[in-house]
Amino acid sequence: MSSQTEIRLSQDQLAEFAAYYQGDYKPLVGLLIRWGASRHEAEDVAQEAMHVTLTSWPTIKSPKSFTRTVALRILHRSWQVTEREVTAARHLAQDITVGSFDANEDRPEVMSMLWALPEAQRVVFVLHHDGYGHTEISEITGQQRDTVRSNLRHARRKVLRMLNLESTRKEATHGP
């Protein structure tokens, strides 16, 4: 449900804001693009920043500085959200790939991948695939919980690289 903010401005204040908007919208979009936003993203952020400026208009001493501060914060927040979404998607894809790797199989290629990992990473990786959570692995191994998470992350990355290398080799020798 969206909330509507009631803005009470005099006709003079509305005219001042309209003049400011007309004169500063395009330069703000250009600045956002130079900061690294796409044109579409810059236009959205500029609109949102201008709306915040409008709602605060009577209290603002320097509209240009205020709007740029708001715009930069909105842009950074947008990038953080996007980064979290990309990271989550990447982790999901990695989990699916690593999930297809059965650490409990007693096959030579699986065993060679496991033995290629440093011992701390191998132990954490195997325990994780055996169904243990970070806290339980921490208790079993005596490693700090953050160390367990780090070792698991590094082990996953190495296994992914090895799996990608394996699939590349198979395609090169046997076709897709």
Salt bridges, closest charged atoms under 4 A:
GLU6 OE2 - ARG8 NH2 2.60
ASP24 OD2 - ARG68 NH1 2.71
GLU43 OE2 - ARG39 NH1 3.82
ASP44 OD2 - HIS40 NE2 3.23
ASP95 OD1 - ARG156 NH1 3.62
GLU105 OE1 - ARG107 NH1 2.31
GLU109 OE2 - ARG107 NE 2.63
ASP146 OD1 - ARG149 NH1 3.96
GLU166 OE2 - ARG169 NH1 3.45
